[in-house]
Amino acid sequence: MWRTGTSYGTAVDLDVIGAWWSLRSLSAIRWLVEHGFDPASPGCEIDVLRSAGAPLTGR
């Protein structure tokens, strides 16, 4: 989906932005697990992905 951004001055692909945020959240989940944190805690990255509508399996 393309939209013309008011502050960007050019068309913005919202799917690309959503994909970038999903990748960022998945990277954060990996970091949290590697450092002993629970990414499934309330308000953590898994909640962020769920609120964005990303499908998560196995839960």
Rosetta constraint file for C-alpha pairs under 8 A:
AtomPair CA 1 CA 13 HARMONIC 5.68 0.50
AtomPair CA 1 CA 14 HARMONIC 5.69 0.50
AtomPair CA 1 CA 15 HARMONIC 6.18 0.50
AtomPair CA 2 CA 11 HARMONIC 6.04 0.50
AtomPair CA 2 CA 12 HARMONIC 5.43 0.50
AtomPair CA 2 CA 13 HARMONIC 4.55 0.50
AtomPair CA 2 CA 14 HARMONIC 6.21 0.50
AtomPair CA 3 CA 11 HARMONIC 5.27 0.50
AtomPair CA 3 CA 12 HARMONIC 5.21 0.50
AtomPair CA 3 CA 13 HARMONIC 6.56 0.50
AtomPair CA 3 CA 14 HARMONIC 7.30 0.50
AtomPair CA 4 CA 8 HARMONIC 7.64 0.50
AtomPair CA 4 CA 9 HARMONIC 6.99 0.50
AtomPair CA 4 CA 10 HARMONIC 5.64 0.50
AtomPair CA 4 CA 11 HARMONIC 4.11 0.50
AtomPair CA 4 CA 12 HARMONIC 5.85 0.50
AtomPair CA 5 CA 9 HARMONIC 5.89 0.50
AtomPair CA 5 CA 10 HARMONIC 6.15 0.50
AtomPair CA 5 CA 11 HARMONIC 6.07 0.50
AtomPair CA 5 CA 12 HARMONIC 6.20 0.50
AtomPair CA 8 CA 12 HARMONIC 7.79 0.50
AtomPair CA 13 CA 17 HARMONIC 6.65 0.50
AtomPair CA 14 CA 18 HARMONIC 6.09 0.50
AtomPair CA 15 CA 19 HARMONIC 6.07 0.50
AtomPair CA 16 CA 20 HARMONIC 6.15 0.50
AtomPair CA 17 CA 21 HARMONIC 6.35 0.50
AtomPair CA 18 CA 22 HARMONIC 6.20 0.50
AtomPair CA 19 CA 23 HARMONIC 6.18 0.50
AtomPair CA 20 CA 24 HARMONIC 6.12 0.50
AtomPair CA 21 CA 25 HARMONIC 6.10 0.50
AtomPair CA 22 CA 26 HARMONIC 6.17 0.50
AtomPair CA 22 CA 49 HARMONIC 6.87 0.50
AtomPair CA 22 CA 54 HARMONIC 7.86 0.50
AtomPair CA 23 CA 27 HARMONIC 6.16 0.50
AtomPair CA 24 CA 28 HARMONIC 6.21 0.50
AtomPair CA 25 CA 29 HARMONIC 6.18 0.50
AtomPair CA 25 CA 45 HARMONIC 5.92 0.50
AtomPair CA 25 CA 46 HARMONIC 7.85 0.50
AtomPair CA 25 CA 48 HARMONIC 7.71 0.50
AtomPair CA 25 CA 49 HARMONIC 7.06 0.50
AtomPair CA 26 CA 30 HARMONIC 6.39 0.50
AtomPair CA 26 CA 45 HARMONIC 7.82 0.50
AtomPair CA 27 CA 31 HARMONIC 6.32 0.50
AtomPair CA 28 CA 32 HARMONIC 6.09 0.50
AtomPair CA 28 CA 45 HARMONIC 7.03 0.50
AtomPair CA 29 CA 33 HARMONIC 6.22 0.50
AtomPair CA 29 CA 39 HARMONIC 5.64 0.50
AtomPair CA 29 CA 45 HARMONIC 6.27 0.50
AtomPair CA 29 CA 46 HARMONIC 7.52 0.50
AtomPair CA 30 CA 34 HARMONIC 6.12 0.50
AtomPair CA 31 CA 35 HARMONIC 6.20 0.50
AtomPair CA 32 CA 36 HARMONIC 6.29 0.50
AtomPair CA 32 CA 37 HARMONIC 4.87 0.50
AtomPair CA 32 CA 38 HARMONIC 6.53 0.50
AtomPair CA 32 CA 39 HARMONIC 6.09 0.50
AtomPair CA 33 CA 37 HARMONIC 5.38 0.50
AtomPair CA 33 CA 38 HARMONIC 6.30 0.50
AtomPair CA 33 CA 39 HARMONIC 6.83 0.50
AtomPair CA 39 CA 44 HARMONIC 5.46 0.50
AtomPair CA 39 CA 45 HARMONIC 5.70 0.50
AtomPair CA 39 CA 46 HARMONIC 6.03 0.50
AtomPair CA 40 CA 44 HARMONIC 6.13 0.50
AtomPair CA 40 CA 45 HARMONIC 7.08 0.50
AtomPair CA 40 CA 46 HARMONIC 5.50 0.50
AtomPair CA 40 CA 47 HARMONIC 7.11 0.50
AtomPair CA 41 CA 46 HARMONIC 7.93 0.50
AtomPair CA 42 CA 47 HARMONIC 6.71 0.50
AtomPair CA 43 CA 47 HARMONIC 5.62 0.50
AtomPair CA 43 CA 48 HARMONIC 7.09 0.50
AtomPair CA 44 CA 48 HARMONIC 6.57 0.50
AtomPair CA 45 CA 49 HARMONIC 6.31 0.50
AtomPair CA 46 CA 50 HARMONIC 6.18 0.50
AtomPair CA 47 CA 51 HARMONIC 6.07 0.50
AtomPair CA 48 CA 52 HARMONIC 6.33 0.50
AtomPair CA 49 CA 53 HARMONIC 6.47 0.50
AtomPair CA 49 CA 54 HARMONIC 5.47 0.50
AtomPair CA 50 CA 54 HARMONIC 5.53 0.50
AtomPair CA 50 CA 55 HARMONIC 7.02 0.50
AtomPair CA 50 CA 56 HARMONIC 7.45 0.50
